[in-house]
Amino acid sequence: MSSMKINAPHALAKTTRMKLDGKAIDQGIAYGLLMAALVVTYLVH
């Protein structure tokens, strides 16, 4: 029983870290699309 209690926070931290990485990837994609839109807008204008 005690080994399960010790591993639970570690598993929770691992899951939280993966969620944060996913959020960072999403923000990176959004930033890239924003920059592409700015470049296209500048070239068309």
N, C-alpha and C positions, 0 to 999 in steps of 0.2 A: 504494500500500500504506500509506503513512504517514497518508493522510487517513482511512483506515478505522480506524487505531489511535486517532486523535484523536477521532473521532466515537463510538467504542465507550463510553467512560466517560460521555459526555453522554447517550447512549441508555439506559445502565444507570441513571443518576441519575433520568432521566425516568420510567422504569418503576418504580423504587423509590418515587418521590414519589406516583405514581398508586396504588400499593398502600397507602401510608400514608393517603392520602385515603379510600380505600375502607374501611380499618379505622376511621378517624374517623367516617365515615358510619354504619357498623355500630354503633359505640359510642353515637352520638347516638340512633339508633333504639332501642337497648336502654335507654338512659337515659330516653327518653320513655315507653316501655312500662312501665318501673319506676315512674315518677312517676304514670302513669295508674292502675296497680294500687294504689299507695298511696292515691290519692284515692278510688277506688272502695271500697277496704277501709275507709277512714275514714268514708265516707258510709253504708255498709251497717252498720257497727258502731254 
